[in-house]
Amino acid sequence: MSDVFIIALNGSPNKNGNTAFMLNTALATCREMGARTEMIHCQEALKGIRNKFCVNCEVPCSGKCGRGKPLETAFELLRQADGLLIGSPVYFGTVSAQLKAFWDKSRFLRNEKALLNVPGGAVAVGASRFGGQETTIRAIHDLMLVQGMLVLGDGYWEYDCGHQGAAAQRPAQTDDNGLQRTVILAKRLVEVARATRSIRTKTAR
């Protein structure tokens, strides 16, 4: 029986692109370690939202803009997460608009402390070897830190202490180093998710 629930958040507009490939590779590793997994595609989750960009319509945020829509289902899954992998293609040196719009809508989860002490890792894919992957990963880490998450790098005891996260160059399928670091990150995420269960309060299990 699965003891931890790992969610991957795909910030790419492409459900079958390089970012999704990297995240699916990570989730396969998580399942091999006995975790339950799920993928959320940001662009799909934002369907039906009249204004896809947060306009700070209420303080505190109640999440009313997503009620009855795919976004509500996506956030309900996030409430249950024991670990979170966030992936994005590199757009002008940072995360995609889809990922940023999705995360901006999560303000009410911060009010609930729903992601507090949830470990998270970042995956970024660029068109070039030095195409902004590390700055994109850093931006993802910032998203996590504001939610009170535990930020992980791609280190694991049988490899090395790691770096910022998993960075790949397209086509991701042929980036052996990027794939190896993705597997390492996934292993670390499951390990830390299990080790930190006692410091998370999940009211929506």
N, C-alpha and C positions, 0 to 999 in steps of 0.2 A: 504494500500500500504506500502511496506517495505521501511523504511527510512534509514537503515544502512545495509551494506553488510559485513558479518562476514565470514572469511575463516579459515578453519582448515587445517593444514599442517601435514600430517601423515608421520613421519620419520621411521616408521617400514616397513620392507620388506613384511609384512603380511597385506593385505587389510582388513582382517576379524579377526585380532588378538586383543589382549588386549588394545593396544594403540588406534587402530581404534574404539574399543568399547567405550572407554572413550571420545574420540573426538566426536563420533556420539551422545553420551549422552549430551555433551555440546551443540552441534549444535541443537539438539531437543529443548533444553531450550531456545536457541537464537530465534528459530522460534516461540516458544510460546510467546516470548516477541515482536514479530512482525518483526524480522530481516530476511533478505534474507541470505541464507547460501550456502557454497560450500566446498567440500573436495578436496584437492590435495594430491595425493600419490607420495612421492618423487621418489620412485623407478620407477614408471611409467613415471614420468616427465623426467627422465634421459634416457629413451629409445632412441636409435638412435644417441646418443652422442658418437663420436669416442673416445674421451678422457674424461671420466666421472669426472676426477679430475682436478680442476683448476691448470693451469701451468703458470699463469700470462703471457699469450701469447701476450697481448697488454696493453699499458698504455696510456690513460685511457681505461678501458674495454668498449667495445661496445655491448657485448653479442652476438657476431657473431656466437659462437659455437652452440647456441640454435636455430638459425633462421630456420624456416620451420619445426621445430620439436616440440614434446609435451612440451618441456621446454619453448619455446616461449609463448605458450598458457598459461602455468602456471604462468609465470611472468606477462603476461598481466592481469591475474586475480588479482595478488598481487598488481598491480598498482591501482586497483579499491577498494581495501580493506579499510573498515572503522575500522576493528578490526581483529586481527589475533591470532589464537590459534595454538601453535606449540606443538606437542606431539612426544615423543620418548621412545622406550624401553631403559633400562639401559644396555649399552655395556661397560664393564670394567670401570664402574663408571662415564660414560659420555654419550654423544649422539651417535646415530648410525652413521655408515659411510654414509648411504644413505642421512640422514639429513644434515650432514656436507658437503658432495659433492654438494648437491642441493644449500645450502646457499652460499657456496664459489662461485658458478656461478652467484650469485646475485650482484656482485660488481658494475655492471653498474646501478642497481637500486639505489645504494647508491650515485653514481654520480648525478643521477636525483633527489635525495631527495624524491624518490617515497614513502618511508615508514616513512618519517618524521612525527612525532606526531600521528602516528597510534598506538592505544593502543594494547598491546599484553599480552597474558597469556601463561603459560607453564604447560604441563601435562607430567608426567613421570611414567612409570610402570616398576617394578622390580620383579625378581623371589622371593626375600626375603623381609620381612618387612623393614629391614634396609639394602637395597641392592643397595644403591647409587642413590636413587631417588632425594634427595636434591642437590647432586652435578650435576646431570644431568639437573635439573631445573635451577641451577645457570649457567650452560653452555649455556642453551637456552636463559636465560636473557642476557648473554654477546652478543650473536648473535643479539638480538634485539637492545641493546644499541648502537652497532656500526652502525646500520641503523638509529639511532635517534628516535627509537620508545619509547613509554611510557609504562614502565613495570608495570604490575599489579600483585598483589597477590590475594589469594582466600578469600578476605574479602568483606562483604556486610553489609549494615546498619542493616538488621534485624537478622544478625548472630553475627559476631565479626569482628575485624579489619583484621584478616587473617594471613596467613603464606606466604611461598614463592610461592606456587602454588599447583596444585592438584597432589598428590602422591598416587599411588596405588600399591598393590601387586597382582600378578596374582594368580588365575583367577580374573580379574577385575570385572567380573559380580557379584561376591560375596563379594567384598570389599565395604561394606556399607559406611564407612567413606570416602574412596577415591571417591566414586560416589557422596556423598553429597558435598564434596569440589569442585568437578568438576562442579556441578550445580551452586554452589555459584560463582565460577570463571566466568562461562558463564554469569550469571546475571550482575556481575560487569563489564564485558567486554562490554555488550550492553549498559549499563548505561553510561559508560565513553565514548564509541564511539559516543553516541548521544550528550553528553555534550561538546565534543571537535571538532565537525564537522567544526566549524568556523575557526579553526587554521590549517586545512589541505587544501592543494591545490590539487585537483584531476583533472588532465587534460585529463584523459582517460575514463571518465564516459560515 
